[in-house]
Amino acid sequence: MEKKKLDRISELTAISRQRELTEEEKSEREALRMEYRRSVTANFTDTLEHTVIKEPDGSMVKVKDMKRGGEDK
């Protein structure tokens, strides 16, 4: 996400501490926050997809191939 957009989120948050945001500002802030969340989620997912765990036996297991919910592989 662009720094300009992150700065705008911060600016809107600062404004909201001084006064109530207009409906337009609230909508803009929500849209920017959603975009930020999507960006963070995509980056995190990409990181996990390229992460490999070395097992005690020396084998390598890709995190994306592991079962979810804390189950064993």
N, CA, C and O atoms as a CHARMM CRD file, in Angstrom:
* protein
*
  292
    1    1 MET  N      0.84900  -1.16900   0.00000 PROA 1      0.00000
    2    1 MET  CA     0.00000   0.00000   0.00000 PROA 1      0.00000
    3    1 MET  C      0.89800   1.23700   0.00000 PROA 1      0.00000
    4    1 MET  O      1.94300   1.26700   0.65000 PROA 1      0.00000
    5    2 GLU  N      0.47200   2.23900  -0.73300 PROA 2      0.00000
    6    2 GLU  CA     1.25200   3.46800  -0.85800 PROA 2      0.00000
    7    2 GLU  C      1.31000   4.23200   0.46200 PROA 2      0.00000
    8    2 GLU  O      0.34600   4.25800   1.22600 PROA 2      0.00000
    9    3 LYS  N      2.45200   4.84800   0.71100 PROA 3      0.00000
   10    3 LYS  CA     2.63100   5.64600   1.92300 PROA 3      0.00000
   11    3 LYS  C      1.60300   6.77800   1.97700 PROA 3      0.00000
   12    3 LYS  O      1.12000   7.13800   3.05100 PROA 3      0.00000
   13    4 LYS  N      1.28000   7.32500   0.82800 PROA 4      0.00000
   14    4 LYS  CA     0.30300   8.41900   0.75600 PROA 4      0.00000
   15    4 LYS  C     -1.04400   7.98100   1.34500 PROA 4      0.00000
   16    4 LYS  O     -1.69600   8.74800   2.05500 PROA 4      0.00000
   17    5 LYS  N     -1.44800   6.75900   1.05000 PROA 5      0.00000
   18    5 LYS  CA    -2.72400   6.24500   1.56300 PROA 5      0.00000
   19    5 LYS  C     -2.64100   5.96200   3.06100 PROA 5      0.00000
   20    5 LYS  O     -3.59300   6.21900   3.79800 PROA 5      0.00000
   21    6 LEU  N     -1.50300   5.43300   3.51200 PROA 6      0.00000
   22    6 LEU  CA    -1.32000   5.19500   4.94500 PROA 6      0.00000
   23    6 LEU  C     -1.34900   6.51300   5.71100 PROA 6      0.00000
   24    6 LEU  O     -1.93000   6.60600   6.79300 PROA 6      0.00000
   25    7 ASP  N     -0.71400   7.52700   5.13500 PROA 7      0.00000
   26    7 ASP  CA    -0.72900   8.85000   5.76400 PROA 7      0.00000
   27    7 ASP  C     -2.15000   9.40000   5.84400 PROA 7      0.00000
   28    7 ASP  O     -2.51300  10.06200   6.81700 PROA 7      0.00000
   29    8 ARG  N     -2.94500   9.12300   4.82300 PROA 8      0.00000
   30    8 ARG  CA    -4.33100   9.60700   4.82200 PROA 8      0.00000
   31    8 ARG  C     -5.14300   8.90600   5.91200 PROA 8      0.00000
   32    8 ARG  O     -5.97100   9.54200   6.56400 PROA 8      0.00000
   33    9 ILE  N     -4.92100   7.61500   6.11700 PROA 9      0.00000
   34    9 ILE  CA    -5.60300   6.89800   7.20400 PROA 9      0.00000
   35    9 ILE  C     -5.24800   7.55300   8.53400 PROA 9      0.00000
   36    9 ILE  O     -6.12000   7.79200   9.36900 PROA 9      0.00000
   37   10 SER  N     -3.97200   7.83900   8.72300 PROA 10     0.00000
   38   10 SER  CA    -3.52400   8.48200   9.96500 PROA 10     0.00000
   39   10 SER  C     -4.13500   9.87000  10.11900 PROA 10     0.00000
   40   10 SER  O     -4.53100  10.26700  11.21500 PROA 10     0.00000
   41   11 GLU  N     -4.20400  10.59000   9.02600 PROA 11     0.00000
   42   11 GLU  CA    -4.78900  11.93400   9.05000 PROA 11     0.00000
   43   11 GLU  C     -6.26500  11.87800   9.44400 PROA 11     0.00000
   44   11 GLU  O     -6.72300  12.67000  10.26700 PROA 11     0.00000
   45   12 LEU  N     -6.99500  10.94900   8.85800 PROA 12     0.00000
   46   12 LEU  CA    -8.41700  10.81800   9.18700 PROA 12     0.00000
   47   12 LEU  C     -8.60800  10.39500  10.63700 PROA 12     0.00000
   48   12 LEU  O     -9.55400  10.83300  11.29200 PROA 12     0.00000
   49   13 THR  N     -7.72600   9.55600  11.13600 PROA 13     0.00000
   50   13 THR  CA    -7.80300   9.14500  12.54100 PROA 13     0.00000
   51   13 THR  C     -7.55900  10.33900  13.45500 PROA 13     0.00000
   52   13 THR  O     -8.25500  10.51000  14.45500 PROA 13     0.00000
   53   14 ALA  N     -6.57200  11.16400  13.11500 PROA 14     0.00000
   54   14 ALA  CA    -6.28100  12.35900  13.91200 PROA 14     0.00000
   55   14 ALA  C     -7.46400  13.32300  13.89100 PROA 14     0.00000
   56   14 ALA  O     -7.81300  13.90700  14.91700 PROA 14     0.00000
   57   15 ILE  N     -8.07100  13.48400  12.73600 PROA 15     0.00000
   58   15 ILE  CA    -9.23800  14.36300  12.61600 PROA 15     0.00000
   59   15 ILE  C    -10.37700  13.83600  13.48000 PROA 15     0.00000
   60   15 ILE  O    -11.08100  14.60800  14.13100 PROA 15     0.00000
   61   16 SER  N    -10.55500  12.50800  13.48200 PROA 16     0.00000
   62   16 SER  CA   -11.66300  11.91900  14.24500 PROA 16     0.00000
   63   16 SER  C    -11.49800  12.12900  15.75000 PROA 16     0.00000
   64   16 SER  O    -12.47500  12.07500  16.49700 PROA 16     0.00000
   65   17 ARG  N    -10.28300  12.36400  16.18500 PROA 17     0.00000
   66   17 ARG  CA   -10.04500  12.64000  17.60800 PROA 17     0.00000
   67   17 ARG  C    -10.40500  14.07600  17.96700 PROA 17     0.00000
   68   17 ARG  O    -10.64800  14.39300  19.13100 PROA 17     0.00000
   69   18 GLN  N    -10.43700  14.93900  16.95700 PROA 18     0.00000
   70   18 GLN  CA   -10.74500  16.34900  17.18100 PROA 18     0.00000
   71   18 GLN  C    -12.22700  16.64700  16.98200 PROA 18     0.00000
   72   18 GLN  O    -12.80900  17.47900  17.67700 PROA 18     0.00000
   73   19 ARG  N    -12.81600  15.95700  16.02800 PROA 19     0.00000
   74   19 ARG  CA   -14.22800  16.16500  15.70400 PROA 19     0.00000
   75   19 ARG  C    -14.77900  14.90600  15.05200 PROA 19     0.00000
   76   19 ARG  O    -14.03100  14.00100  14.68200 PROA 19     0.00000
   77   20 GLU  N    -16.08100  14.86700  14.92000 PROA 20     0.00000
   78   20 GLU  CA   -16.69500  13.72400  14.24600 PROA 20     0.00000
   79   20 GLU  C    -16.45300  13.83900  12.74700 PROA 20     0.00000
   80   20 GLU  O    -16.57100  14.91700  12.16500 PROA 20     0.00000
   81   21 LEU  N    -16.11700  12.71900  12.14100 PROA 21     0.00000
   82   21 LEU  CA   -15.89200  12.71000  10.69500 PROA 21     0.00000
   83   21 LEU  C    -17.21100  12.85900   9.95100 PROA 21     0.00000
   84   21 LEU  O    -18.26400  12.44100  10.43300 PROA 21     0.00000
   85   22 THR  N    -17.13500  13.46700   8.76100 PROA 22     0.00000
   86   22 THR  CA   -18.31000  13.52600   7.90000 PROA 22     0.00000
   87   22 THR  C    -18.55000  12.12400   7.34400 PROA 22     0.00000
   88   22 THR  O    -17.67600  11.26100   7.42600 PROA 22     0.00000
   89   23 GLU  N    -19.71200  11.90700   6.78900 PROA 23     0.00000
   90   23 GLU  CA   -20.01500  10.59500   6.19300 PROA 23     0.00000
   91   23 GLU  C    -19.02500  10.27100   5.08100 PROA 23     0.00000
   92   23 GLU  O    -18.59500   9.12700   4.93800 PROA 23     0.00000
   93   24 GLU  N    -18.66600  11.28100   4.29800 PROA 24     0.00000
   94   24 GLU  CA   -17.70800  11.07800   3.21200 PROA 24     0.00000
   95   24 GLU  C    -16.34300  10.66000   3.76800 PROA 24     0.00000
   96   24 GLU  O    -15.70000   9.75700   3.23100 PROA 24     0.00000
   97   25 GLU  N    -15.90800  11.31100   4.83500 PROA 25     0.00000
   98   25 GLU  CA   -14.63100  10.96700   5.45900 PROA 25     0.00000
   99   25 GLU  C    -14.67300   9.56800   6.07100 PROA 25     0.00000
  100   25 GLU  O    -13.70200   8.81700   5.98800 PROA 25     0.00000
  101   26 LYS  N    -15.80000   9.22700   6.68100 PROA 26     0.00000
  102   26 LYS  CA   -15.94700   7.88600   7.25400 PROA 26     0.00000
  103   26 LYS  C    -15.85800   6.82400   6.16600 PROA 26     0.00000
  104   26 LYS  O    -15.20300   5.79600   6.34100 PROA 26     0.00000
  105   27 SER  N    -16.51800   7.07900   5.04700 PROA 27     0.00000
  106   27 SER  CA   -16.49100   6.12800   3.92800 PROA 27     0.00000
  107   27 SER  C    -15.07900   5.99000   3.37000 PROA 27     0.00000
  108   27 SER  O    -14.61900   4.88600   3.07900 PROA 27     0.00000
  109   28 GLU  N    -14.40100   7.12500   3.22500 PROA 28     0.00000
  110   28 GLU  CA   -13.02800   7.10500   2.71700 PROA 28     0.00000
  111   28 GLU  C    -12.11700   6.32500   3.66500 PROA 28     0.00000
  112   28 GLU  O    -11.31900   5.49700   3.22500 PROA 28     0.00000
  113   29 ARG  N    -12.24000   6.59100   4.96600 PROA 29     0.00000
  114   29 ARG  CA   -11.40600   5.90600   5.95100 PROA 29     0.00000
  115   29 ARG  C    -11.66800   4.40400   5.92400 PROA 29     0.00000
  116   29 ARG  O    -10.73000   3.60900   5.97300 PROA 29     0.00000
  117   30 GLU  N    -12.93100   4.01500   5.84700 PROA 30     0.00000
  118   30 GLU  CA   -13.27100   2.58700   5.82100 PROA 30     0.00000
  119   30 GLU  C    -12.70900   1.91400   4.56700 PROA 30     0.00000
  120   30 GLU  O    -12.18100   0.80500   4.64200 PROA 30     0.00000
  121   31 ALA  N    -12.82200   2.58100   3.41200 PROA 31     0.00000
  122   31 ALA  CA   -12.29200   2.02200   2.16700 PROA 31     0.00000
  123   31 ALA  C    -10.77100   1.86300   2.25200 PROA 31     0.00000
  124   31 ALA  O    -10.22300   0.84800   1.82300 PROA 31     0.00000
  125   32 LEU  N    -10.10100   2.86500   2.80200 PROA 32     0.00000
  126   32 LEU  CA    -8.64400   2.79100   2.94800 PROA 32     0.00000
  127   32 LEU  C     -8.24100   1.69000   3.92100 PROA 32     0.00000
  128   32 LEU  O     -7.26600   0.97600   3.68600 PROA 32     0.00000
  129   33 ARG  N     -8.98500   1.55300   5.00300 PROA 33     0.00000
  130   33 ARG  CA    -8.69300   0.49300   5.97800 PROA 33     0.00000
  131   33 ARG  C     -8.87800  -0.88800   5.36300 PROA 33     0.00000
  132   33 ARG  O     -8.07600  -1.79000   5.60100 PROA 33     0.00000
  133   34 MET  N     -9.92800  -1.05100   4.57800 PROA 34     0.00000
  134   34 MET  CA   -10.16700  -2.34100   3.91200 PROA 34     0.00000
  135   34 MET  C     -9.01800  -2.65800   2.95200 PROA 34     0.00000
  136   34 MET  O     -8.52800  -3.78600   2.90800 PROA 34     0.00000
  137   35 GLU  N     -8.59700  -1.65300   2.18800 PROA 35     0.00000
  138   35 GLU  CA    -7.48300  -1.84600   1.26400 PROA 35     0.00000
  139   35 GLU  C     -6.21300  -2.22700   2.03600 PROA 35     0.00000
  140   35 GLU  O     -5.45500  -3.09600   1.60700 PROA 35     0.00000
  141   36 TYR  N     -5.99400  -1.57300   3.16800 PROA 36     0.00000
  142   36 TYR  CA    -4.83300  -1.86900   4.01000 PROA 36     0.00000
  143   36 TYR  C     -4.89000  -3.31000   4.51500 PROA 36     0.00000
  144   36 TYR  O     -3.89200  -4.02900   4.46200 PROA 36     0.00000
  145   37 ARG  N     -6.05700  -3.73100   5.00300 PROA 37     0.00000
  146   37 ARG  CA    -6.20200  -5.10700   5.50100 PROA 37     0.00000
  147   37 ARG  C     -5.95000  -6.12700   4.39700 PROA 37     0.00000
  148   37 ARG  O     -5.28500  -7.13800   4.62300 PROA 37     0.00000
  149   38 ARG  N     -6.48200  -5.86200   3.20200 PROA 38     0.00000
  150   38 ARG  CA    -6.24500  -6.77900   2.08000 PROA 38     0.00000
  151   38 ARG  C     -4.75300  -6.86200   1.75800 PROA 38     0.00000
  152   38 ARG  O     -4.22800  -7.94200   1.48800 PROA 38     0.00000
  153   39 SER  N     -4.08200  -5.72500   1.79100 PROA 39     0.00000
  154   39 SER  CA    -2.65300  -5.67900   1.50100 PROA 39     0.00000
  155   39 SER  C     -1.85300  -6.46500   2.53700 PROA 39     0.00000
  156   39 SER  O     -0.96800  -7.24100   2.17900 PROA 39     0.00000
  157   40 VAL  N     -2.15900  -6.26700   3.81000 PROA 40     0.00000
  158   40 VAL  CA    -1.45400  -6.97800   4.88000 PROA 40     0.00000
  159   40 VAL  C     -1.71000  -8.47600   4.77600 PROA 40     0.00000
  160   40 VAL  O     -0.78500  -9.27700   4.91500 PROA 40     0.00000
  161   41 THR  N     -2.95300  -8.85300   4.53400 PROA 41     0.00000
  162   41 THR  CA    -3.30200 -10.26800   4.41000 PROA 41     0.00000
  163   41 THR  C     -2.57100 -10.90700   3.23200 PROA 41     0.00000
  164   41 THR  O     -2.04900 -12.01600   3.35100 PROA 41     0.00000
  165   42 ALA  N     -2.53300 -10.21300   2.09900 PROA 42     0.00000
  166   42 ALA  CA    -1.84900 -10.74300   0.92100 PROA 42     0.00000
  167   42 ALA  C     -0.35600 -10.90900   1.18400 PROA 42     0.00000
  168   42 ALA  O      0.23600 -11.92000   0.80700 PROA 42     0.00000
  169   43 ASN  N      0.24800  -9.92300   1.82700 PROA 43     0.00000
  170   43 ASN  CA     1.68000 -10.01400   2.13500 PROA 43     0.00000
  171   43 ASN  C      1.96500 -11.15700   3.10600 PROA 43     0.00000
  172   43 ASN  O      2.93400 -11.89600   2.93600 PROA 43     0.00000
  173   44 PHE  N      1.12100 -11.29600   4.12000 PROA 44     0.00000
  174   44 PHE  CA     1.30400 -12.35700   5.10500 PROA 44     0.00000
  175   44 PHE  C      1.13600 -13.72900   4.45200 PROA 44     0.00000
  176   44 PHE  O      1.92400 -14.64000   4.70600 PROA 44     0.00000
  177   45 THR  N      0.11700 -13.87500   3.61900 PROA 45     0.00000
  178   45 THR  CA    -0.12500 -15.13400   2.91600 PROA 45     0.00000
  179   45 THR  C      1.06100 -15.48300   2.02900 PROA 45     0.00000
  180   45 THR  O      1.50400 -16.63100   2.00000 PROA 45     0.00000
  181   46 ASP  N      1.57200 -14.49500   1.30800 PROA 46     0.00000
  182   46 ASP  CA     2.72600 -14.71800   0.44200 PROA 46     0.00000
  183   46 ASP  C      3.93600 -15.17700   1.25500 PROA 46     0.00000
  184   46 ASP  O      4.66000 -16.08400   0.84500 PROA 46     0.00000
  185   47 THR  N      4.14600 -14.54800   2.40300 PROA 47     0.00000
  186   47 THR  CA     5.25700 -14.93700   3.27500 PROA 47     0.00000
  187   47 THR  C      5.10400 -16.38100   3.73100 PROA 47     0.00000
  188   47 THR  O      6.06000 -17.15500   3.68600 PROA 47     0.00000
  189   48 LEU  N      3.90300 -16.74400   4.17100 PROA 48     0.00000
  190   48 LEU  CA     3.67300 -18.11500   4.63500 PROA 48     0.00000
  191   48 LEU  C      3.84300 -19.13600   3.51300 PROA 48     0.00000
  192   48 LEU  O      4.35900 -20.23100   3.73900 PROA 48     0.00000
  193   49 GLU  N      3.41100 -18.78000   2.31100 PROA 49     0.00000
  194   49 GLU  CA     3.52500 -19.71000   1.18800 PROA 49     0.00000
  195   49 GLU  C      4.98000 -19.98800   0.82100 PROA 49     0.00000
  196   49 GLU  O      5.27800 -21.00100   0.18900 PROA 49     0.00000
  197   50 HSD  N      5.87300 -19.10600   1.21000 PROA 50     0.00000
  198   50 HSD  CA     7.28900 -19.28400   0.88300 PROA 50     0.00000
  199   50 HSD  C      8.12500 -19.64400   2.11100 PROA 50     0.00000
  200   50 HSD  O      9.35400 -19.58400   2.06800 PROA 50     0.00000
  201   51 THR  N      7.46200 -20.01700   3.19800 PROA 51     0.00000
  202   51 THR  CA     8.15600 -20.39700   4.42500 PROA 51     0.00000
  203   51 THR  C      8.27300 -21.91300   4.49700 PROA 51     0.00000
  204   51 THR  O      7.31900 -22.63900   4.21700 PROA 51     0.00000
  205   52 VAL  N      9.45600 -22.37500   4.87700 PROA 52     0.00000
  206   52 VAL  CA     9.71900 -23.80600   4.99000 PROA 52     0.00000
  207   52 VAL  C     10.20600 -24.08300   6.40900 PROA 52     0.00000
  208   52 VAL  O     11.01400 -23.33300   6.95700 PROA 52     0.00000
  209   53 ILE  N      9.70700 -25.16100   6.99100 PROA 53     0.00000
  210   53 ILE  CA    10.11500 -25.56800   8.33400 PROA 53     0.00000
  211   53 ILE  C     10.97800 -26.81300   8.21900 PROA 53     0.00000
  212   53 ILE  O     10.62800 -27.77800   7.53900 PROA 53     0.00000
  213   54 LYS  N     12.11400 -26.76600   8.90200 PROA 54     0.00000
  214   54 LYS  CA    13.00200 -27.92300   8.90700 PROA 54     0.00000
  215   54 LYS  C     12.63300 -28.79500  10.10000 PROA 54     0.00000
  216   54 LYS  O     12.73200 -28.36800  11.25000 PROA 54     0.00000
  217   55 GLU  N     12.21100 -30.00900   9.81500 PROA 55     0.00000
  218   55 GLU  CA    11.81500 -30.96500  10.84400 PROA 55     0.00000
  219   55 GLU  C     13.05800 -31.55900  11.51400 PROA 55     0.00000
  220   55 GLU  O     14.15100 -31.50400  10.94900 PROA 55     0.00000
  221   56 PRO  N     12.89600 -32.12600  12.71600 PROA 56     0.00000
  222   56 PRO  CA    14.04600 -32.73500  13.41400 PROA 56     0.00000
  223   56 PRO  C     14.76000 -33.80600  12.58600 PROA 56     0.00000
  224   56 PRO  O     15.96700 -34.00100  12.73200 PROA 56     0.00000
  225   57 ASP  N     14.01400 -34.50200  11.71400 PROA 57     0.00000
  226   57 ASP  CA    14.64300 -35.54300  10.89200 PROA 57     0.00000
  227   57 ASP  C     15.36600 -34.96600   9.67200 PROA 57     0.00000
  228   57 ASP  O     15.93700 -35.71200   8.87600 PROA 57     0.00000
  229   58 GLY  N     15.34100 -33.63800   9.52900 PROA 58     0.00000
  230   58 GLY  CA    16.03300 -32.99000   8.41900 PROA 58     0.00000
  231   58 GLY  C     15.15100 -32.70900   7.22000 PROA 58     0.00000
  232   58 GLY  O     15.56100 -31.99500   6.30400 PROA 58     0.00000
  233   59 SER  N     13.94400 -33.26100   7.21100 PROA 59     0.00000
  234   59 SER  CA    13.05400 -33.00800   6.08300 PROA 59     0.00000
  235   59 SER  C     12.54000 -31.56800   6.13500 PROA 59     0.00000
  236   59 SER  O     12.46600 -30.95300   7.19900 PROA 59     0.00000
  237   60 MET  N     12.19400 -31.05900   4.97600 PROA 60     0.00000
  238   60 MET  CA    11.68600 -29.69700   4.86300 PROA 60     0.00000
  239   60 MET  C     10.19900 -29.75900   4.51100 PROA 60     0.00000
  240   60 MET  O      9.80200 -30.47200   3.58900 PROA 60     0.00000
  241   61 VAL  N      9.38400 -29.01000   5.24700 PROA 61     0.00000
  242   61 VAL  CA     7.94300 -28.99600   5.02000 PROA 61     0.00000
  243   61 VAL  C      7.51100 -27.56300   4.75800 PROA 61     0.00000
  244   61 VAL  O      7.77500 -26.66600   5.55800 PROA 61     0.00000
  245   62 LYS  N      6.84400 -27.35900   3.62900 PROA 62     0.00000
  246   62 LYS  CA     6.31500 -26.03200   3.33400 PROA 62     0.00000
  247   62 LYS  C      5.12400 -25.77600   4.24700 PROA 62     0.00000
  248   62 LYS  O      4.28700 -26.65500   4.45000 PROA 62     0.00000
  249   63 VAL  N      5.05500 -24.57500   4.79000 PROA 63     0.00000
  250   63 VAL  CA     3.95700 -24.22300   5.68900 PROA 63     0.00000
  251   63 VAL  C      2.62000 -24.36500   4.97200 PROA 63     0.00000
  252   63 VAL  O      1.64000 -24.81000   5.57000 PROA 63     0.00000
  253   64 LYS  N      2.57100 -23.99100   3.69600 PROA 64     0.00000
  254   64 LYS  CA     1.29700 -24.06100   2.97800 PROA 64     0.00000
  255   64 LYS  C      0.80400 -25.49900   2.80600 PROA 64     0.00000
  256   64 LYS  O     -0.37800 -25.71800   2.54300 PROA 64     0.00000
  257   65 ASP  N      1.70900 -26.49200   2.95500 PROA 65     0.00000
  258   65 ASP  CA     1.31400 -27.89600   2.83800 PROA 65     0.00000
  259   65 ASP  C      0.85800 -28.48600   4.16900 PROA 65     0.00000
  260   65 ASP  O      0.34700 -29.60500   4.20900 PROA 65     0.00000
  261   66 MET  N      1.04100 -27.74100   5.25700 PROA 66     0.00000
  262   66 MET  CA     0.64700 -28.23500   6.57900 PROA 66     0.00000
  263   66 MET  C     -0.85600 -28.06400   6.76400 PROA 66     0.00000
  264   66 MET  O     -1.47500 -27.19100   6.15400 PROA 66     0.00000
  265   67 LYS  N     -1.43300 -28.91200   7.61600 PROA 67     0.00000
  266   67 LYS  CA    -2.86200 -28.79800   7.90900 PROA 67     0.00000
  267   67 LYS  C     -3.09700 -27.59500   8.79900 PROA 67     0.00000
  268   67 LYS  O     -2.21600 -27.19500   9.56000 PROA 67     0.00000
  269   68 ARG  N     -4.28500 -27.01700   8.70700 PROA 68     0.00000
  270   68 ARG  CA    -4.64600 -25.86500   9.53500 PROA 68     0.00000
  271   68 ARG  C     -5.20500 -26.32200  10.86200 PROA 68     0.00000
  272   68 ARG  O     -5.54100 -27.49300  11.04100 PROA 68     0.00000
  273   69 GLY  N     -5.30100 -25.38300  11.79800 PROA 69     0.00000
  274   69 GLY  CA    -5.93000 -25.65900  13.07500 PROA 69     0.00000
  275   69 GLY  C     -5.02500 -26.32700  14.08300 PROA 69     0.00000
  276   69 GLY  O     -5.50700 -26.91600  15.05100 PROA 69     0.00000
  277   70 GLY  N     -3.71900 -26.24800  13.87600 PROA 70     0.00000
  278   70 GLY  CA    -2.78700 -26.79700  14.84800 PROA 70     0.00000
  279   70 GLY  C     -2.65300 -28.30400  14.79900 PROA 70     0.00000
  280   70 GLY  O     -2.05300 -28.89700  15.69500 PROA 70     0.00000
  281   71 GLU  N     -3.19700 -28.93500  13.77600 PROA 71     0.00000
  282   71 GLU  CA    -3.08300 -30.38500  13.65400 PROA 71     0.00000
  283   71 GLU  C     -1.68100 -30.74400  13.19700 PROA 71     0.00000
  284   71 GLU  O     -0.97600 -29.92000  12.61400 PROA 71     0.00000
  285   72 ASP  N     -1.28600 -31.96700  13.46200 PROA 72     0.00000
  286   72 ASP  CA     0.00900 -32.43400  12.97300 PROA 72     0.00000
  287   72 ASP  C     -0.03700 -32.54600  11.46300 PROA 72     0.00000
  288   72 ASP  O     -1.10500 -32.60900  10.85400 PROA 72     0.00000
  289   73 LYS  N      1.14600 -32.56900  10.87700 PROA 73     0.00000
  290   73 LYS  CA     1.21800 -32.67900   9.41500 PROA 73     0.00000
  291   73 LYS  C      0.80800 -34.00100   8.97600 PROA 73     0.00000
  292   73 LYS  O      0.80400 -34.28000   7.77700 PROA 73     0.00000
